[in-house]
Amino acid sequence: MTNHSTPHIYFFKKAFSLFHQLENGDKLEAYVLINTEPGKSWEVAEAALRIKGVKKAHAVTGQYDVIAYVEFVEMNELGRIIGKIQSIKGVMRTQTAIAMALRLKE
């Protein structure tokens, strides 16, 4: 249960948990949700796999055409990965979901 009367303490605990992960050599994770031009899903997924940091990329059904799973250590590295994905021919737009650190027990 979150203590809403002290949100700054809760935020500090979350931030500390995140930094603790990084000090231990863990990587952050994100999912890049990609919309492509019609008929370009497979080519975009294959091109995304050639980008350093992209661990998986799948053409999928539904609202998005490709979902890429990426690992990174710093936010600027994620920005670089997203920029490279956005520059792939056939990519129309992206949306990124950064995975949260493990939930803290209070």
KOLNU-722883 format. One record per residue: residue number from 1; residue in one letter; x, y, z of N, C-alpha, C in turn. Coordinates in pm, 1 decimal, always signed. Example, Ala and Ser with C-alpha at 12.3 -4.5 7.8 and 13.67 -1.06 7.14 Angstrom:
// KOLNU-722883
+-----+--------+----------+----------+----------+----------+----------+----------+----------+----------+----------+
! num ! residu !     n.c1 !     n.c2 !     n.c3 !    ca.c1 !    ca.c2 !    ca.c3 !     c.c1 !     c.c2 !     c.c3 !
+-----+--------+----------+----------+----------+----------+----------+----------+----------+----------+----------+
!   1 !      A !  +1319.0 !   -569.0 !   +780.0 !  +1230.0 !   -450.0 !   +780.0 !  +1320.0 !   -330.0 !   +780.0 !
!   2 !      S !  +1285.0 !   -225.0 !   +708.0 !  +1367.0 !   -106.0 !   +714.0 !  +1290.0 !     +3.0 !   +787.0 !
+-----+--------+----------+----------+----------+----------+----------+----------+----------+----------+----------+
// end
This chain:
// KOLNU-722883
+-----+--------+----------+----------+----------+----------+----------+----------+----------+----------+----------+
! num ! residu !     n.c1 !     n.c2 !     n.c3 !    ca.c1 !    ca.c2 !    ca.c3 !     c.c1 !     c.c2 !     c.c3 !
+-----+--------+----------+----------+----------+----------+----------+----------+----------+----------+----------+
!   1 !      M !    +83.9 !   -117.3 !     +0.0 !     +0.0 !     +0.0 !     +0.0 !    +88.8 !   +124.2 !     +0.0 !
!   2 !      T !    +61.2 !   +217.3 !    -87.0 !   +138.8 !   +339.5 !    -97.7 !    +93.1 !   +440.1 !     +6.8 !
!   3 !      N !   +188.7 !   +502.4 !    +73.7 !   +157.8 !   +605.7 !   +170.1 !   +154.6 !   +738.5 !    +96.1 !
!   4 !      H !    +36.0 !   +788.3 !    +64.8 !    +22.0 !   +910.7 !    -13.4 !    +56.4 !  +1036.5 !    +65.4 !
!   5 !      S !    +67.8 !  +1026.7 !   +196.7 !   +101.6 !  +1145.8 !   +275.6 !   +249.9 !  +1179.6 !   +263.6 !
!   6 !      T !   +331.9 !  +1085.5 !   +219.0 !   +474.9 !  +1110.8 !   +201.7 !   +520.6 !  +1062.7 !    +63.7 !
!   7 !      P !   +469.2 !  +1126.5 !    -43.4 !   +503.4 !  +1079.7 !   -177.7 !   +651.5 !  +1093.6 !   -210.0 !
!   8 !      H !   +719.5 !  +1192.6 !   -151.2 !   +861.8 !  +1209.9 !   -179.8 !   +944.1 !  +1092.4 !   -126.7 !
!   9 !      I !   +903.2 !  +1033.7 !    -14.1 !   +974.3 !   +916.7 !    +39.6 !   +950.9 !   +796.7 !    -51.6 !
!  10 !      Y !   +828.4 !   +778.9 !    -97.3 !   +798.2 !   +669.0 !   -188.8 !   +880.2 !   +684.0 !   -317.2 !
!  11 !      F !   +885.3 !   +806.1 !   -373.4 !   +963.0 !   +830.3 !   -494.2 !  +1110.5 !   +800.1 !   -469.2 !
!  12 !      F !  +1163.8 !   +842.3 !   -354.6 !  +1303.8 !   +817.8 !   -322.7 !  +1332.6 !   +668.2 !   -318.6 !
!  13 !      K !  +1241.9 !   +591.2 !   -256.7 !  +1260.6 !   +446.1 !   -250.5 !  +1262.7 !   +386.1 !   -390.2 !
!  14 !      K !  +1171.7 !   +430.4 !   -477.5 !  +1166.8 !   +380.5 !   -614.9 !  +1295.5 !   +416.1 !   -688.5 !
!  15 !      A !  +1338.8 !   +541.5 !   -676.7 !  +1460.2 !   +585.6 !   -745.0 !  +1580.5 !   +508.2 !   -692.7 !
!  16 !      F !  +1590.2 !   +489.6 !   -562.2 !  +1702.5 !   +415.0 !   -505.7 !  +1703.7 !   +273.3 !   -559.0 !
!  17 !      S !  +1585.6 !   +211.0 !   -567.7 !  +1577.0 !    +75.6 !   -620.7 !  +1628.9 !    +70.2 !   -763.5 !
!  18 !      L !  +1593.0 !   +168.4 !   -844.2 !  +1636.9 !   +173.4 !   -983.0 !  +1788.1 !   +190.1 !   -990.5 !
!  19 !      F !  +1844.7 !   +283.6 !   -914.0 !  +1988.9 !   +305.4 !   -916.5 !  +2063.2 !   +183.7 !   -862.1 !
!  20 !      H !  +2006.4 !   +118.3 !   -761.6 !  +2067.9 !     -1.4 !   -706.7 !  +2078.7 !   -109.1 !   -814.1 !
!  21 !      Q !  +1973.8 !   -123.1 !   -895.4 !  +1977.1 !   -219.8 !  -1005.1 !  +2093.8 !   -189.4 !  -1097.9 !
!  22 !      L !  +2110.4 !    -62.9 !  -1133.7 !  +2213.8 !    -26.3 !  -1229.4 !  +2352.5 !    -48.5 !  -1172.1 !
!  23 !      E !  +2371.9 !    -22.7 !  -1043.8 !  +2502.6 !    -43.8 !   -982.8 !  +2540.3 !   -191.7 !   -984.4 !
!  24 !      N !  +2441.4 !   -278.1 !   -983.0 !  +2467.9 !   -421.1 !   -984.8 !  +2483.0 !   -475.7 !  -1126.4 !
!  25 !      G !  +2489.6 !   -389.0 !  -1225.6 !  +2512.2 !   -432.5 !  -1362.4 !  +2387.7 !   -472.7 !  -1438.2 !
!  26 !      D !  +2270.8 !   -459.7 !  -1377.3 !  +2147.7 !   -492.8 !  -1447.5 !  +2118.8 !   -386.4 !  -1552.6 !
!  27 !      K !  +2043.8 !   -424.9 !  -1652.6 !  +2005.0 !   -330.4 !  -1756.4 !  +1858.2 !   -295.8 !  -1740.4 !
!  28 !      L !  +1823.6 !   -176.8 !  -1785.0 !  +1684.3 !   -137.0 !  -1791.5 !  +1623.7 !   -197.5 !  -1917.0 !
!  29 !      E !  +1492.1 !   -208.8 !  -1918.4 !  +1423.2 !   -271.6 !  -2030.3 !  +1310.2 !   -182.2 !  -2078.2 !
!  30 !      A !  +1282.9 !   -189.3 !  -2208.8 !  +1171.2 !   -114.8 !  -2265.5 !  +1115.9 !   -191.0 !  -2384.6 !
!  31 !      Y !   +992.8 !   -159.6 !  -2416.7 !   +927.3 !   -213.1 !  -2535.2 !   +897.2 !    -95.7 !  -2627.0 !
!  32 !      V !   +941.1 !   -105.6 !  -2750.7 !   +913.0 !     -1.3 !  -2848.4 !   +802.3 !    -54.8 !  -2939.0 !
!  33 !      L !   +689.2 !    +13.7 !  -2936.4 !   +571.1 !    -25.9 !  -3012.9 !   +574.0 !    +54.2 !  -3142.9 !
!  34 !      I !   +571.4 !    -15.0 !  -3254.8 !   +599.9 !    +47.8 !  -3383.6 !   +483.4 !    +30.7 !  -3480.6 !
!  35 !      N !   +442.6 !   +143.0 !  -3542.2 !   +349.2 !   +139.4 !  -3653.8 !   +429.3 !   +157.7 !  -3781.5 !
!  36 !      T !   +400.0 !    +73.8 !  -3881.1 !   +474.0 !    +77.8 !  -4007.0 !   +380.5 !   +110.1 !  -4123.1 !
!  37 !      E !   +441.6 !   +140.3 !  -4235.8 !   +364.8 !   +151.3 !  -4359.1 !   +309.7 !    +13.1 !  -4391.7 !
!  38 !      P !   +197.6 !     +6.0 !  -4462.2 !   +141.1 !   -125.0 !  -4496.1 !   +243.0 !   -214.7 !  -4567.1 !
!  39 !      G !   +248.6 !   -339.7 !  -4523.2 !   +336.0 !   -437.6 !  -4585.7 !   +482.5 !   -430.7 !  -4544.9 !
!  40 !      K !   +517.2 !   -346.1 !  -4448.3 !   +657.7 !   -327.9 !  -4409.3 !   +693.0 !   -390.6 !  -4274.1 !
!  41 !      S !   +600.0 !   -457.7 !  -4210.1 !   +623.8 !   -510.0 !  -4074.7 !   +746.5 !   -599.2 !  -4066.4 !
!  42 !      W !   +756.0 !   -697.5 !  -4155.7 !   +865.9 !   -793.2 !  -4148.2 !   +999.2 !   -725.3 !  -4172.7 !
!  43 !      E !  +1006.1 !   -635.3 !  -4269.9 !  +1132.9 !   -566.9 !  -4299.0 !  +1175.9 !   -477.9 !  -4182.0 !
!  44 !      V !  +1079.5 !   -410.2 !  -4120.6 !  +1110.4 !   -323.7 !  -4005.7 !  +1160.1 !   -408.4 !  -3888.7 !
!  45 !      A !  +1094.6 !   -521.2 !  -3861.4 !  +1137.1 !   -608.7 !  -3751.5 !  +1279.4 !   -659.1 !  -3775.4 !
!  46 !      E !  +1308.4 !   -700.6 !  -3898.1 !  +1442.7 !   -750.5 !  -3930.2 !  +1547.3 !   -640.6 !  -3917.4 !
!  47 !      A !  +1515.0 !   -519.8 !  -3963.2 !  +1608.8 !   -407.7 !  -3952.6 !  +1631.7 !   -367.9 !  -3807.1 !
!  48 !      A !  +1527.1 !   -372.5 !  -3726.3 !  +1539.2 !   -336.5 !  -3584.7 !  +1634.9 !   -430.6 !  -3513.1 !
!  49 !      L !  +1633.5 !   -557.3 !  -3550.4 !  +1721.9 !   -655.2 !  -3486.4 !  +1870.0 !   -625.7 !  -3510.0 !
!  50 !      R !  +1902.1 !   -547.2 !  -3608.5 !  +2041.8 !   -512.1 !  -3636.3 !  +2090.6 !   -393.1 !  -3552.8 !
!  51 !      I !  +2002.8 !   -333.7 !  -3474.2 !  +2038.2 !   -218.8 !  -3390.9 !  +2089.5 !   -268.7 !  -3256.1 !
!  52 !      K !  +2206.0 !   -216.9 !  -3215.2 !  +2262.2 !   -254.3 !  -3085.1 !  +2164.5 !   -215.5 !  -2974.8 !
!  53 !      G !  +2134.3 !   -311.0 !  -2887.4 !  +2040.8 !   -288.6 !  -2777.2 !  +1905.7 !   -352.3 !  -2800.8 !
!  54 !      V !  +1869.8 !   -376.4 !  -2928.4 !  +1743.8 !   -444.1 !  -2958.7 !  +1768.6 !   -593.4 !  -2945.5 !
!  55 !      K !  +1700.5 !   -656.2 !  -2851.8 !  +1720.8 !   -798.5 !  -2824.8 !  +1620.5 !   -886.0 !  -2898.8 !
!  56 !      K !  +1498.3 !   -835.7 !  -2918.5 !  +1394.2 !   -908.2 !  -2990.6 !  +1310.8 !   -807.4 !  -3067.2 !
!  57 !      A !  +1259.8 !   -848.2 !  -3181.3 !  +1166.0 !   -765.3 !  -3257.1 !  +1073.4 !   -859.7 !  -3332.1 !
!  58 !      H !   +944.0 !   -839.8 !  -3314.0 !   +845.2 !   -928.5 !  -3374.4 !   +741.3 !   -848.2 !  -3450.9 !
!  59 !      A !   +706.3 !   -894.2 !  -3569.6 !   +587.3 !   -845.3 !  -3636.9 !   +469.3 !   -905.9 !  -3561.0 !
!  60 !      V !   +369.0 !   -824.0 !  -3530.8 !   +257.6 !   -869.4 !  -3447.1 !   +124.4 !   -826.1 !  -3508.9 !
!  61 !      T !    +16.7 !   -882.2 !  -3456.0 !   -116.8 !   -839.1 !  -3495.5 !   -166.4 !   -738.3 !  -3392.8 !
!  62 !      G !   -266.2 !   -661.7 !  -3428.9 !   -325.0 !   -567.2 !  -3334.5 !   -295.0 !   -423.3 !  -3369.5 !
!  63 !      Q !   -296.1 !   -337.3 !  -3268.9 !   -281.5 !   -193.6 !  -3287.7 !   -144.8 !   -155.8 !  -3342.6 !
!  64 !      Y !    -41.6 !   -231.5 !  -3309.1 !    +94.6 !   -204.0 !  -3355.2 !   +134.7 !   -311.3 !  -3455.6 !
!  65 !      D !   +232.9 !   -279.3 !  -3537.1 !   +278.1 !   -373.5 !  -3639.9 !   +402.0 !   -450.4 !  -3597.3 !
!  66 !      V !   +485.2 !   -387.2 !  -3515.5 !   +608.8 !   -448.9 !  -3466.4 !   +624.9 !   -410.4 !  -3320.6 !
!  67 !      I !   +672.7 !   -503.5 !  -3239.1 !   +711.2 !   -471.7 !  -3101.4 !   +856.2 !   -515.0 !  -3085.1 !
!  68 !      A !   +939.5 !   -420.4 !  -3040.5 !  +1081.4 !   -447.6 !  -3017.4 !  +1108.5 !   -442.0 !  -2867.5 !
!  69 !      Y !  +1185.1 !   -537.7 !  -2819.5 !  +1228.4 !   -541.4 !  -2679.3 !  +1373.2 !   -493.0 !  -2677.2 !
!  70 !      V !  +1400.4 !   -392.2 !  -2594.0 !  +1535.1 !   -335.9 !  -2588.6 !  +1588.3 !   -336.0 !  -2445.9 !
!  71 !      E !  +1720.6 !   -344.5 !  -2434.5 !  +1789.4 !   -333.4 !  -2305.8 !  +1889.1 !   -219.8 !  -2316.1 !
!  72 !      F !  +1903.1 !   -144.1 !  -2205.8 !  +1991.9 !    -28.6 !  -2204.7 !  +2032.1 !     +2.8 !  -2061.5 !
!  73 !      V !  +2136.8 !    +83.1 !  -2046.5 !  +2184.2 !   +119.3 !  -1913.4 !  +2147.4 !   +263.5 !  -1879.9 !
!  74 !      E !  +2154.5 !   +352.7 !  -1977.4 !  +2126.4 !   +494.6 !  -1954.6 !  +2015.2 !   +541.5 !  -2046.8 !
!  75 !      M !  +1941.3 !   +642.4 !  -2002.8 !  +1829.9 !   +693.1 !  -2082.3 !  +1875.3 !   +745.9 !  -2218.6 !
!  76 !      N !  +1994.6 !   +806.1 !  -2224.3 !  +2040.1 !   +856.1 !  -2354.8 !  +2066.0 !   +741.7 !  -2452.2 !
!  77 !      E !  +2099.5 !   +625.2 !  -2400.3 !  +2116.1 !   +506.6 !  -2484.5 !  +1980.4 !   +464.1 !  -2541.3 !
!  78 !      L !  +1876.3 !   +470.2 !  -2459.1 !  +1742.1 !   +440.5 !  -2509.0 !  +1703.4 !   +539.1 !  -2618.4 !
!  79 !      G !  +1735.0 !   +665.4 !  -2598.4 !  +1705.6 !   +766.5 !  -2700.3 !  +1774.2 !   +735.4 !  -2832.3 !
!  80 !      R !  +1897.6 !   +687.6 !  -2825.1 !  +1971.7 !   +651.5 !  -2946.5 !  +1903.2 !   +534.8 !  -3016.5 !
!  81 !      I !  +1863.3 !   +434.7 !  -2940.1 !  +1796.9 !   +317.4 !  -2997.3 !  +1665.8 !   +358.0 !  -3064.7 !
!  82 !      I !  +1586.8 !   +439.5 !  -2996.3 !  +1458.9 !   +484.1 !  -3053.1 !  +1482.6 !   +563.2 !  -3181.5 !
!  83 !      G !  +1581.4 !   +650.9 !  -3179.6 !  +1612.9 !   +729.0 !  -3299.7 !  +1648.7 !   +640.8 !  -3418.1 !
!  84 !      K !  +1725.0 !   +537.4 !  -3392.5 !  +1762.4 !   +444.9 !  -3500.8 !  +1640.6 !   +367.4 !  -3550.3 !
!  85 !      I !  +1553.8 !   +326.3 !  -3459.1 !  +1431.5 !   +257.0 !  -3501.0 !  +1346.0 !   +350.3 !  -3585.9 !
!  86 !      Q !  +1332.0 !   +474.7 !  -3543.5 !  +1249.5 !   +570.3 !  -3617.6 !  +1306.2 !   +602.0 !  -3755.5 !
!  87 !      S !  +1435.2 !   +580.5 !  -3774.1 !  +1495.9 !   +609.2 !  -3903.9 !  +1486.4 !   +491.9 !  -4001.9 !
!  88 !      I !  +1435.2 !   +377.9 !  -3957.3 !  +1418.0 !   +262.8 !  -4046.6 !  +1310.7 !   +296.3 !  -4150.1 !
!  89 !      K !  +1340.7 !   +266.9 !  -4275.2 !  +1244.1 !   +292.3 !  -4381.4 !  +1118.4 !   +210.5 !  -4356.4 !
!  90 !      G !  +1004.0 !   +276.1 !  -4358.3 !   +876.2 !   +209.9 !  -4334.9 !   +817.5 !   +236.4 !  -4197.7 !
!  91 !      V !   +896.2 !   +291.2 !  -4105.3 !   +844.3 !   +322.9 !  -3971.7 !   +766.6 !   +454.1 !  -3979.2 !
!  92 !      M !   +642.3 !   +450.7 !  -3933.6 !   +559.0 !   +571.3 !  -3933.8 !   +562.7 !   +642.8 !  -3798.4 !
!  93 !      R !   +552.3 !   +566.6 !  -3689.3 !   +558.0 !   +626.2 !  -3555.0 !   +591.2 !   +517.1 !  -3454.0 !
!  94 !      T !   +640.1 !   +562.1 !  -3338.4 !   +673.2 !   +469.1 !  -3230.6 !   +614.5 !   +519.7 !  -3100.0 !
!  95 !      Q !   +597.9 !   +428.2 !  -3008.5 !   +559.5 !   +460.6 !  -2871.3 !   +642.9 !   +368.4 !  -2783.1 !
!  96 !      T !   +696.6 !   +422.0 !  -2674.8 !   +787.9 !   +344.4 !  -2591.5 !   +730.2 !   +325.1 !  -2452.0 !
!  97 !      A !   +740.5 !   +202.0 !  -2402.5 !   +698.7 !   +168.7 !  -2266.0 !   +821.1 !   +116.6 !  -2192.3 !
!  98 !      I !   +867.3 !   +191.7 !  -2092.1 !   +982.7 !   +151.2 !  -2013.3 !   +935.0 !    +62.9 !  -1898.7 !
!  99 !      A !   +995.6 !    -54.2 !  -1885.4 !   +958.5 !   -147.1 !  -1778.4 !   +998.3 !    -87.7 !  -1644.3 !
! 100 !      M !   +910.0 !    -99.4 !  -1546.7 !   +934.0 !    -46.7 !  -1412.4 !  +1021.4 !   -143.6 !  -1334.4 !
! 101 !      A !  +1094.6 !    -88.8 !  -1236.2 !  +1172.8 !   -172.3 !  -1144.2 !  +1075.6 !   -258.9 !  -1065.2 !
! 102 !      L !  +1127.2 !   -364.0 !  -1004.7 !  +1042.0 !   -450.3 !   -924.9 !   +968.0 !   -370.4 !   -818.2 !
! 103 !      R !   +848.1 !   -410.2 !   -790.9 !   +766.4 !   -341.1 !   -691.0 !   +829.4 !   -355.2 !   -553.6 !
! 104 !      L !   +834.8 !   -244.4 !   -481.4 !   +891.0 !   -244.9 !   -346.2 !   +788.1 !   -293.3 !   -245.7 !
! 105 !      K !   +831.3 !   -372.3 !   -151.2 !   +745.4 !   -413.6 !    -39.7 !   +762.1 !   -310.5 !    +70.1 !
! 106 !      E !   +654.2 !   -265.5 !   +125.3 !   +662.4 !   -164.6 !   +231.0 !   +659.2 !   -227.4 !   +367.1 !
+-----+--------+----------+----------+----------+----------+----------+----------+----------+----------+----------+
// end
